[in-house]
Amino acid sequence: MASNSFGTLFRYSTWGESHGPALGVVIDGCPAGIPLDEGLINQDLARRAPGSSPYASPRREEDRAVLLSGVFAGCSTGAPLSILIENTNADSSAYDDTASLLRPGHAQFTYLRKYGLFDHRGGGRSSARETAGRVAAGAVARQLLRGAGISAGAFLSQAGEARAPETPAEEALAFASASPVFAPCAEAEQSFRREIDAAREAGDSVGGIVAFVARGVPPGLGDPVYGKLEALLASAMLSIPASRGFDIGEGFAAASLRGSAGNDGFTAREGIPVPAGNRAGGVLGGISTGMPVYGRVAFKPASGILLPQRTVDLKGREAEFRLPARSRHDPCVAVRAVPVVEAMCLLVLADLWLLNRSARA
Protein backbone atom coordinates (compact mmCIF):
# COMPACT_ATOMS: atom_id res chain seq x y z
CA MET A 1 0.00 0.00 0.00
CA ALA A 2 1.70 3.16 -1.23
CA SER A 3 0.98 6.86 -0.63
CA ASN A 4 1.24 7.02 3.16
CA SER A 5 3.50 10.08 3.07
CA PHE A 6 2.88 13.77 2.40
CA GLY A 7 5.11 16.82 1.92
CA THR A 8 8.43 17.62 0.23
CA LEU A 9 10.91 19.03 2.76
CA PHE A 10 8.72 18.74 5.85
CA ARG A 11 7.56 15.22 5.02
CA TYR A 12 5.58 12.92 7.26
CA SER A 13 4.42 9.29 7.03
CA THR A 14 1.59 7.88 9.14
CA TRP A 15 1.38 4.20 10.06
CA GLY A 16 -0.89 1.85 12.00
CA GLU A 17 -4.48 0.63 12.00
CA SER A 18 -7.62 1.41 13.97
CA HIS A 19 -7.48 -1.81 15.99
CA GLY A 20 -3.76 -2.53 15.89
CA PRO A 21 -1.56 -2.23 18.99
CA ALA A 22 -0.54 1.34 18.11
CA LEU A 23 -0.35 3.94 15.39
CA GLY A 24 1.82 6.94 14.81
CA VAL A 25 3.82 9.15 12.50
CA VAL A 26 7.40 9.68 11.36
CA ILE A 27 8.39 13.23 10.38
CA ASP A 28 11.43 13.73 8.18
CA GLY A 29 12.86 17.16 7.45
CA CYS A 30 12.05 19.04 10.65
CA PRO A 31 14.95 21.48 11.08
CA ALA A 32 17.22 21.11 14.10
CA GLY A 33 16.89 23.50 17.00
CA ILE A 34 13.08 23.83 17.09
CA PRO A 35 11.81 23.80 20.71
CA LEU A 36 9.33 20.91 20.90
CA ASP A 37 6.89 20.49 23.77
CA GLU A 38 5.37 17.01 24.00
CA GLY A 39 2.58 18.51 26.12
CA LEU A 40 1.50 20.76 23.24
CA ILE A 41 1.34 17.75 20.91
CA ASN A 42 -0.92 16.01 23.42
CA GLN A 43 -3.13 19.09 23.72
CA ASP A 44 -3.84 18.95 19.99
CA LEU A 45 -4.41 15.19 20.12
CA ALA A 46 -6.91 15.62 22.97
CA ARG A 47 -9.05 17.86 20.74
CA ARG A 48 -9.31 15.08 18.12
CA ALA A 49 -9.54 12.11 20.50
CA PRO A 50 -12.74 10.01 20.65
CA GLY A 51 -14.67 9.86 23.88
CA SER A 52 -13.91 13.50 24.69
CA SER A 53 -17.34 14.87 23.74
CA PRO A 54 -20.95 13.62 23.50
CA TYR A 55 -20.75 14.64 19.84
CA ALA A 56 -17.93 12.22 19.01
CA SER A 57 -17.46 8.46 19.01
CA PRO A 58 -17.76 7.05 22.56
CA ARG A 59 -14.60 5.00 22.08
CA ARG A 60 -12.34 6.32 24.83
CA GLU A 61 -8.70 6.67 23.82
CA GLU A 62 -6.24 8.82 25.72
CA ASP A 63 -4.23 9.34 22.52
CA ARG A 64 -1.07 10.20 24.38
CA ALA A 65 1.90 10.86 22.11
CA VAL A 66 5.33 9.51 22.97
CA LEU A 67 8.30 11.06 21.16
CA LEU A 68 10.64 8.17 20.43
CA SER A 69 13.35 9.95 18.44
CA GLY A 70 14.54 13.21 16.96
CA VAL A 71 14.47 15.25 20.18
CA PHE A 72 17.27 16.08 22.62
CA ALA A 73 17.18 18.57 25.50
CA GLY A 74 13.71 19.69 24.41
CA CYS A 75 14.69 20.57 20.83
CA SER A 76 14.54 18.85 17.47
CA THR A 77 17.86 17.37 16.37
CA GLY A 78 17.18 17.30 12.63
CA ALA A 79 16.86 13.50 12.74
CA PRO A 80 13.51 11.84 11.96
CA LEU A 81 10.87 12.51 14.61
CA SER A 82 9.01 9.32 15.50
CA ILE A 83 5.77 9.62 17.50
CA LEU A 84 3.93 6.64 18.97
CA ILE A 85 0.24 6.61 19.99
CA GLU A 86 -1.02 3.42 21.61
CA ASN A 87 -4.48 1.95 21.00
CA THR A 88 -5.86 1.03 24.40
CA ASN A 89 -9.63 0.64 23.93
CA ALA A 90 -10.18 -1.33 20.74
CA ASP A 91 -12.99 -3.93 20.75
CA SER A 92 -12.36 -5.93 17.60
CA SER A 93 -14.89 -8.65 18.46
CA ALA A 94 -17.73 -6.16 17.89
CA TYR A 95 -17.08 -6.41 14.13
CA ASP A 96 -16.94 -10.20 13.79
CA ASP A 97 -20.62 -10.62 12.90
CA THR A 98 -20.39 -8.24 9.94
CA ALA A 99 -16.97 -9.29 8.61
CA SER A 100 -18.51 -10.92 5.51
CA LEU A 101 -20.85 -8.01 4.66
CA LEU A 102 -19.97 -4.98 2.53
CA ARG A 103 -20.51 -1.84 4.58
CA PRO A 104 -22.52 0.78 2.63
CA GLY A 105 -20.66 4.04 2.07
CA HIS A 106 -17.40 2.54 3.34
CA ALA A 107 -13.97 1.91 1.80
CA GLN A 108 -14.23 -1.83 2.39
CA PHE A 109 -15.49 -2.48 -1.16
CA THR A 110 -12.68 -0.59 -2.92
CA TYR A 111 -9.97 -1.98 -0.62
CA LEU A 112 -11.16 -5.50 -1.41
CA ARG A 113 -11.14 -4.84 -5.16
CA LYS A 114 -7.67 -3.26 -5.06
CA TYR A 115 -5.83 -5.35 -2.45
CA GLY A 116 -7.89 -8.53 -2.18
CA LEU A 117 -8.30 -8.19 1.58
CA PHE A 118 -9.65 -5.75 4.15
CA ASP A 119 -9.14 -5.28 7.90
CA HIS A 120 -12.76 -5.25 9.08
CA ARG A 121 -11.78 -4.34 12.67
CA GLY A 122 -13.00 -0.77 12.75
CA GLY A 123 -11.91 -0.11 9.18
CA GLY A 124 -8.19 -0.80 9.63
CA ARG A 125 -6.12 1.68 7.65
CA SER A 126 -9.20 3.39 6.17
CA SER A 127 -10.42 4.38 9.63
CA ALA A 128 -10.44 8.05 10.61
CA ARG A 129 -8.27 6.93 13.53
CA GLU A 130 -5.34 7.23 11.11
CA THR A 131 -5.69 11.01 11.45
CA ALA A 132 -4.26 10.93 14.99
CA GLY A 133 -0.82 10.73 13.40
CA ARG A 134 -1.61 13.72 11.20
CA VAL A 135 -2.67 15.80 14.18
CA ALA A 136 0.54 14.90 16.02
CA ALA A 137 2.57 15.95 12.97
CA GLY A 138 0.51 19.12 12.69
CA ALA A 139 1.34 19.96 16.30
CA VAL A 140 5.03 19.77 15.43
CA ALA A 141 4.42 21.97 12.37
CA ARG A 142 2.60 24.46 14.61
CA GLN A 143 5.65 24.75 16.86
CA LEU A 144 7.93 25.14 13.83
CA LEU A 145 5.78 27.91 12.35
CA ARG A 146 5.39 29.77 15.63
CA GLY A 147 8.88 31.20 15.20
CA ALA A 148 7.86 32.55 11.78
CA GLY A 149 4.71 34.18 13.18
CA ILE A 150 2.39 31.85 11.25
CA SER A 151 -0.68 30.33 12.91
CA ALA A 152 -3.74 28.41 11.74
CA GLY A 153 -7.10 27.46 13.21
CA ALA A 154 -10.39 25.89 12.16
CA PHE A 155 -14.03 25.71 13.23
CA LEU A 156 -17.27 24.02 12.22
CA SER A 157 -19.27 26.33 9.97
CA GLN A 158 -22.12 23.94 9.11
CA ALA A 159 -23.60 20.75 10.58
CA GLY A 160 -26.29 19.14 8.44
CA GLU A 161 -28.63 21.94 7.42
CA ALA A 162 -27.58 24.20 10.33
CA ARG A 163 -25.30 27.00 9.15
CA ALA A 164 -23.31 29.35 11.35
CA PRO A 165 -23.85 33.11 10.97
CA GLU A 166 -21.00 35.24 9.68
CA THR A 167 -18.52 35.64 12.54
CA PRO A 168 -15.14 37.46 12.50
CA ALA A 169 -12.31 34.91 12.32
CA GLU A 170 -10.72 35.94 15.62
CA GLU A 171 -14.01 35.57 17.48
CA ALA A 172 -14.88 32.33 15.68
CA LEU A 173 -11.58 30.65 16.53
CA ALA A 174 -11.65 31.84 20.14
CA PHE A 175 -15.18 30.52 20.71
CA ALA A 176 -14.50 27.26 18.86
CA SER A 177 -11.54 26.47 21.11
CA ALA A 178 -13.92 25.91 24.03
CA SER A 179 -16.97 24.59 22.15
CA PRO A 180 -17.73 20.83 22.24
CA VAL A 181 -18.68 21.03 18.55
CA PHE A 182 -16.02 23.62 17.56
CA ALA A 183 -18.78 26.12 16.76
CA PRO A 184 -17.82 29.74 15.99
CA CYS A 185 -20.49 31.32 18.22
CA ALA A 186 -23.19 30.49 20.78
CA GLU A 187 -25.99 30.63 18.21
CA ALA A 188 -24.23 28.15 15.96
CA GLU A 189 -23.37 25.86 18.86
CA GLN A 190 -27.02 25.48 19.82
CA SER A 191 -28.17 24.85 16.25
CA PHE A 192 -25.34 22.37 15.61
CA ARG A 193 -26.18 20.47 18.78
CA ARG A 194 -29.84 20.21 17.82
CA GLU A 195 -28.98 18.99 14.32
CA ILE A 196 -26.51 16.35 15.52
CA ASP A 197 -28.73 15.22 18.41
CA ALA A 198 -31.69 14.77 16.07
CA ALA A 199 -29.64 12.62 13.67
CA ARG A 200 -28.22 10.51 16.49
CA GLU A 201 -31.65 9.90 18.03
CA ALA A 202 -32.88 8.79 14.61
CA GLY A 203 -29.96 6.36 14.31
CA ASP A 204 -28.57 8.45 11.46
CA SER A 205 -25.70 10.88 10.84
CA VAL A 206 -25.12 14.31 9.30
CA GLY A 207 -22.34 15.88 7.28
CA GLY A 208 -20.77 19.27 7.80
CA ILE A 209 -18.37 21.96 6.63
CA VAL A 210 -15.13 22.92 8.39
CA ALA A 211 -13.70 26.39 7.80
CA PHE A 212 -9.99 27.11 8.27
CA VAL A 213 -7.96 30.31 8.43
CA ALA A 214 -4.20 30.87 8.56
CA ARG A 215 -2.75 34.17 9.71
CA GLY A 216 0.74 35.63 9.49
CA VAL A 217 1.36 33.85 6.19
CA PRO A 218 4.04 35.87 4.35
CA PRO A 219 3.83 36.63 0.63
CA GLY A 220 5.56 34.07 -1.55
CA LEU A 221 4.48 30.64 -0.31
CA GLY A 222 3.55 28.25 -3.11
CA ASP A 223 4.85 27.71 -6.63
CA PRO A 224 3.36 27.84 -10.09
CA VAL A 225 2.22 25.62 -11.87
CA TYR A 226 1.61 22.37 -10.03
CA GLY A 227 2.87 23.45 -6.61
CA LYS A 228 0.21 26.11 -6.06
CA LEU A 229 -0.67 26.80 -2.45
CA GLU A 230 -4.38 26.18 -3.01
CA ALA A 231 -3.66 22.97 -4.96
CA LEU A 232 -1.54 21.58 -2.13
CA LEU A 233 -4.16 22.58 0.44
CA ALA A 234 -6.82 20.86 -1.67
CA SER A 235 -4.72 17.70 -1.87
CA ALA A 236 -4.15 17.76 1.88
CA MET A 237 -7.78 18.39 2.80
CA LEU A 238 -9.26 15.90 0.35
CA SER A 239 -6.98 13.19 1.75
CA ILE A 240 -8.89 13.40 5.06
CA PRO A 241 -11.36 10.52 5.47
CA ALA A 242 -14.98 11.44 4.56
CA SER A 243 -13.99 14.74 2.87
CA ARG A 244 -16.06 15.54 -0.20
CA GLY A 245 -15.27 19.10 -1.26
CA PHE A 246 -12.79 21.98 -0.95
CA ASP A 247 -12.83 25.65 -1.78
CA ILE A 248 -10.69 28.67 -0.98
CA GLY A 249 -11.52 32.35 -0.67
CA GLU A 250 -14.92 33.03 -2.22
CA GLY A 251 -14.76 29.49 -3.59
CA PHE A 252 -17.80 28.35 -5.58
CA ALA A 253 -19.57 31.61 -4.74
CA ALA A 254 -17.06 33.36 -7.03
CA ALA A 255 -18.78 31.74 -10.00
CA SER A 256 -21.78 34.05 -9.52
CA LEU A 257 -19.71 37.24 -9.24
CA ARG A 258 -18.60 39.63 -11.95
CA GLY A 259 -14.94 40.53 -12.22
CA SER A 260 -15.71 44.05 -11.03
CA ALA A 261 -16.97 42.58 -7.76
CA GLY A 262 -14.65 39.59 -7.45
CA ASN A 263 -11.27 41.23 -8.03
CA ASP A 264 -9.20 42.39 -5.08
CA GLY A 265 -7.76 45.85 -5.71
CA PHE A 266 -4.44 47.04 -4.35
CA THR A 267 -3.39 49.77 -1.99
CA ALA A 268 -0.16 50.79 -0.26
CA ARG A 269 0.85 50.53 3.37
CA GLU A 270 3.97 52.49 4.29
CA GLY A 271 4.81 52.61 0.61
CA ILE A 272 4.48 48.85 0.07
CA PRO A 273 1.77 47.52 -2.30
CA VAL A 274 -0.70 45.14 -0.61
CA PRO A 275 -4.11 43.72 -1.57
CA ALA A 276 -6.97 46.00 -0.56
CA GLY A 277 -9.34 43.04 -0.06
CA ASN A 278 -9.19 39.29 0.28
CA ARG A 279 -11.84 37.61 -1.84
CA ALA A 280 -9.01 35.45 -3.20
CA GLY A 281 -8.46 33.81 0.18
CA GLY A 282 -4.85 34.93 0.49
CA VAL A 283 -3.67 33.35 -2.79
CA LEU A 284 -3.01 34.76 -6.28
CA GLY A 285 -1.41 32.70 -9.04
CA GLY A 286 -0.93 29.90 -6.56
CA ILE A 287 1.27 32.06 -4.31
CA SER A 288 0.34 33.58 -0.95
CA THR A 289 -0.34 37.31 -0.95
CA GLY A 290 0.35 38.03 2.71
CA MET A 291 -3.36 38.20 3.51
CA PRO A 292 -5.04 35.53 5.68
CA VAL A 293 -5.46 32.20 3.88
CA TYR A 294 -8.97 30.85 4.35
CA GLY A 295 -11.21 28.16 2.89
CA ARG A 296 -13.64 25.37 3.64
CA VAL A 297 -13.76 21.56 3.56
CA ALA A 298 -17.03 19.61 3.17
CA PHE A 299 -17.53 16.24 4.89
CA LYS A 300 -20.13 13.60 4.10
CA PRO A 301 -22.36 12.02 6.77
CA ALA A 302 -20.65 9.15 8.57
CA SER A 303 -21.26 5.78 6.88
CA GLY A 304 -21.67 4.09 10.27
CA ILE A 305 -25.34 4.51 11.21
CA LEU A 306 -27.77 2.47 13.29
CA LEU A 307 -30.43 2.29 10.59
CA PRO A 308 -30.52 -0.96 8.56
CA GLN A 309 -29.04 -0.68 5.06
CA ARG A 310 -29.22 -2.90 1.98
CA THR A 311 -26.02 -4.63 0.91
CA VAL A 312 -24.56 -7.95 -0.23
CA ASP A 313 -22.11 -10.34 1.35
CA LEU A 314 -18.71 -11.19 -0.11
CA LYS A 315 -20.31 -13.85 -2.30
CA GLY A 316 -22.82 -11.38 -3.78
CA ARG A 317 -25.86 -12.58 -1.84
CA GLU A 318 -28.34 -9.89 -0.80
CA ALA A 319 -28.25 -9.04 2.89
CA GLU A 320 -29.09 -6.36 5.43
CA PHE A 321 -26.30 -4.48 7.13
CA ARG A 322 -26.74 -3.42 10.74
CA LEU A 323 -24.01 -1.98 12.88
CA PRO A 324 -22.90 -4.30 15.66
CA ALA A 325 -24.45 -3.39 19.01
CA ARG A 326 -21.07 -2.59 20.57
CA SER A 327 -19.65 -0.58 17.67
CA ARG A 328 -18.85 3.09 18.26
CA HIS A 329 -19.24 5.83 15.69
CA ASP A 330 -19.53 9.59 15.24
CA PRO A 331 -22.96 11.11 14.49
CA CYS A 332 -21.11 13.92 12.66
CA VAL A 333 -17.54 13.22 11.55
CA ALA A 334 -17.04 16.89 10.69
CA VAL A 335 -16.83 17.70 14.42
CA ARG A 336 -13.66 15.72 15.01
CA ALA A 337 -12.39 16.71 11.56
CA VAL A 338 -11.85 20.28 12.79
CA PRO A 339 -8.43 19.64 14.41
CA VAL A 340 -7.48 17.45 11.44
CA VAL A 341 -8.22 20.24 8.95
CA GLU A 342 -6.21 22.58 11.16
CA ALA A 343 -3.29 20.12 11.22
CA MET A 344 -3.29 19.63 7.44
CA CYS A 345 -3.24 23.40 6.91
CA LEU A 346 -0.24 23.71 9.25
CA LEU A 347 1.58 20.84 7.54
CA VAL A 348 1.19 22.39 4.08
CA LEU A 349 2.34 25.78 5.32
CA ALA A 350 5.35 24.32 7.18
CA ASP A 351 6.50 22.52 4.05
CA LEU A 352 6.05 25.58 1.83
CA TRP A 353 7.72 27.89 4.35
CA LEU A 354 10.81 25.69 4.33
CA LEU A 355 10.76 25.44 0.53
CA ASN A 356 10.41 29.20 0.18
CA ARG A 357 13.70 29.81 1.96
CA SER A 358 15.46 28.55 -1.19
CA ALA A 359 13.31 30.48 -3.69
CA ARG A 360 15.96 33.08 -4.43
CA ALA A 361 19.49 34.06 -3.43
Secondary structure, 3 states (H helix, E strand, C coil): CCCCEECCCCEEEEEECCCCCEEEEEEECCCCCCECCHHHHHHHHHHHCCCCCCCCCCCCCCCCEEEEECEECCEECCCCEEEEEECCCCCHHHHHHHCCECCCCCCHHHHHHHHCCCCCCCCHHHCHHHHHHHHHHHHHHHHHHHCCCCEEEEEEEEECCEECCCCCHHHHHHHHCCCCCCCCCHHHHHHHHHHHHHHHHCCCCCCEEEEEEEECCCCCCCCCCCCCHHHHHHHHHHCCCCEEEEEECCHHHHHHCCHHHHCCCEEEECCEEEECCCCCCCEECCEECCCCEEEEEEECCCCCCCCCEEEEECCCCEEEECCCCCCCCCCCHHHHHHHHHHHHHHHHHHHHHHHHCCCCC
